[in-house]
Amino acid sequence: MVKKSRAPHHWGFLFVKWWLDFRMELLLPLLIMVFLNLFLIFRLLYMGTMYTLSKDVRLSQFRIYEGEFPDRLKSARQQFQNMFEIPILFYLLCLLNIFFANYNQLDIILCWCFVVFRLIHFFIRLQNQKTINVIPRYLVFIISLIFLTVGWINFIINSFIV
């Protein structure tokens, strides 16, 4: 009587589970930033539509963003544009770390810290920027940038030095 081995099925399942668990540590903060970006896109579209329907803005102004726009719409557009500046470096860092499987606990902590401070920045930016004190926004931005910079330095060390 030949005993049937169930090991291959278990090994395949365990490998897939391990692979997903391993990558989710960096995928989750990356996905949070992606959904934050999607929220800002839909928010900007909604605000632009509402201001156009209320006749505060003409549709033709959106061709090259000429003319006067309400402060809240300008602020929302600037917040959306900010998501294509520093966060792009974060996305790239996460993807490189995942692709090369070249990260450690410090990288995960740095990613989460960056995301937390970007979320704080996000909530500060939701306010009308003409009426707020810019120092807290500036400090939160600098702190998030420091976490990102340390993440890139750690990536270089893990990739080329260690």
C-alpha positions as CSV (number, residue, x, y, z in Angstrom):
1,M,0.0,0.0,0.0
2,V,1.4,3.3,-1.1
3,K,1.0,6.1,1.4
4,K,-0.2,9.3,-0.3
5,S,1.8,12.4,0.7
6,R,0.0,15.7,1.2
7,A,3.1,17.7,1.6
8,P,3.2,19.3,-1.9
9,H,-0.2,20.8,-1.5
10,H,0.7,22.2,1.9
11,W,4.0,23.5,0.8
12,G,2.4,25.4,-2.1
13,F,-0.2,27.0,0.2
14,L,2.4,27.9,2.8
15,F,4.6,29.5,0.2
16,V,1.8,31.6,-1.2
17,K,0.7,32.6,2.3
18,W,4.3,33.4,3.3
19,W,4.8,35.4,0.1
20,L,1.7,37.5,0.6
21,D,2.4,38.0,4.3
22,F,6.0,39.1,3.5
23,R,4.9,41.6,0.9
24,M,1.8,42.9,2.8
25,E,4.1,44.6,5.3
26,L,4.9,47.2,2.7
27,L,1.9,46.9,0.5
28,L,-0.5,48.1,3.1
29,P,1.1,51.5,3.7
30,L,1.5,51.8,-0.1
31,L,-2.2,51.0,-0.6
32,I,-3.2,53.6,2.0
33,M,-1.3,56.2,0.1
34,V,-2.9,55.1,-3.2
35,F,-6.4,55.3,-1.7
36,L,-5.6,58.7,-0.2
37,N,-4.6,59.8,-3.7
38,L,-7.8,58.4,-5.2
39,F,-9.9,60.2,-2.6
40,L,-8.2,63.5,-3.5
41,I,-8.9,62.9,-7.2
42,F,-12.6,62.3,-6.6
43,R,-12.7,65.3,-4.1
44,L,-11.2,67.6,-6.7
45,L,-13.6,66.4,-9.4
46,Y,-16.5,66.8,-7.1
47,M,-15.5,70.3,-6.1
48,G,-14.8,71.4,-9.6
49,T,-18.2,70.1,-10.7
50,M,-20.0,71.9,-7.8
51,Y,-18.2,75.2,-8.4
52,T,-19.0,74.9,-12.2
53,L,-22.7,74.1,-11.6
54,S,-23.0,77.0,-9.1
55,K,-21.4,79.3,-11.8
56,D,-18.5,80.3,-9.5
57,V,-16.2,78.9,-12.2
58,R,-16.6,78.6,-15.9
59,L,-15.8,75.2,-17.5
60,S,-13.5,76.9,-19.9
61,Q,-11.2,78.0,-17.0
62,F,-10.2,74.4,-16.5
63,R,-8.5,74.2,-19.9
64,I,-5.3,75.8,-18.6
65,Y,-6.4,76.9,-15.2
66,E,-6.7,80.5,-16.1
67,G,-8.8,83.1,-14.2
68,E,-9.8,83.3,-10.6
69,F,-10.7,80.1,-8.7
70,P,-12.3,79.9,-5.2
71,D,-9.6,79.4,-2.5
72,R,-10.9,76.0,-1.5
73,L,-10.7,74.7,-5.1
74,K,-7.2,76.1,-5.4
75,S,-6.2,74.5,-2.2
76,A,-7.7,71.1,-3.2
77,R,-5.8,71.3,-6.5
78,Q,-2.6,72.0,-4.8
79,Q,-3.2,69.1,-2.3
80,F,-3.8,66.8,-5.3
81,Q,-0.6,68.0,-7.0
82,N,1.4,67.4,-3.8
83,M,0.6,63.7,-4.1
84,F,2.7,63.6,-7.3
85,E,5.8,65.0,-5.7
86,I,7.3,63.4,-2.5
87,P,4.9,60.4,-2.4
88,I,6.2,59.3,-5.8
89,L,9.5,58.6,-4.1
90,F,7.7,56.7,-1.4
91,Y,5.9,54.5,-4.0
92,L,9.2,53.8,-5.8
93,L,11.0,52.9,-2.5
94,C,8.2,50.5,-1.5
95,L,8.1,48.8,-4.9
96,L,11.9,48.5,-5.0
97,N,12.0,47.0,-1.5
98,I,9.2,44.5,-2.4
99,F,10.8,43.6,-5.8
100,F,14.2,43.0,-4.3
101,A,12.8,41.5,-1.1
102,N,15.4,43.8,0.5
103,Y,13.8,45.3,3.6
104,N,13.8,44.8,7.3
105,Q,11.8,45.9,10.3
106,L,13.3,49.4,10.2
107,D,12.0,49.8,6.6
108,I,8.5,48.8,7.7
109,I,8.5,51.3,10.6
110,L,9.8,54.1,8.4
111,C,7.1,53.4,5.8
112,W,4.4,53.5,8.4
113,C,5.8,56.7,10.0
114,F,5.9,58.3,6.5
115,V,2.2,57.3,5.9
116,V,1.1,58.6,9.4
117,F,2.7,62.0,8.8
118,R,1.4,62.2,5.3
119,L,-2.1,61.5,6.7
120,I,-1.6,64.3,9.3
121,H,-0.4,66.5,6.4
122,F,-3.5,65.5,4.4
123,F,-5.9,66.6,7.2
124,I,-4.1,69.9,7.7
125,R,-4.3,70.5,3.9
126,L,-8.1,69.9,3.9
127,Q,-8.5,73.2,5.6
128,N,-8.6,76.5,3.7
129,Q,-4.9,77.3,3.3
130,K,-5.4,81.1,3.3
131,T,-6.5,81.0,7.0
132,I,-4.2,78.5,8.6
133,N,-0.8,78.8,10.3
134,V,1.6,77.1,7.9
135,I,4.2,76.1,10.5
136,P,2.5,72.9,11.6
137,R,2.0,71.9,8.0
138,Y,5.7,72.6,7.2
139,L,6.9,70.7,10.3
140,V,4.7,67.6,9.4
141,F,6.0,67.8,5.8
142,I,9.7,67.9,7.0
143,I,9.2,65.0,9.4
144,S,7.6,62.9,6.7
145,L,10.5,63.8,4.4
146,I,13.1,62.8,7.0
147,F,11.4,59.3,7.4
148,L,11.5,58.9,3.6
149,T,15.1,60.0,3.3
150,V,16.2,57.6,6.1
151,G,14.2,54.9,4.2
152,W,16.2,55.6,1.0
153,I,19.5,55.6,2.9
154,N,18.5,52.3,4.5
155,F,17.6,50.9,1.1
156,I,21.0,51.9,-0.3
157,I,22.8,50.3,2.7
158,N,20.8,47.1,2.4
159,S,21.3,46.9,-1.4
160,F,24.9,47.9,-1.9
161,I,26.8,47.9,1.4
162,V,25.5,44.9,3.4
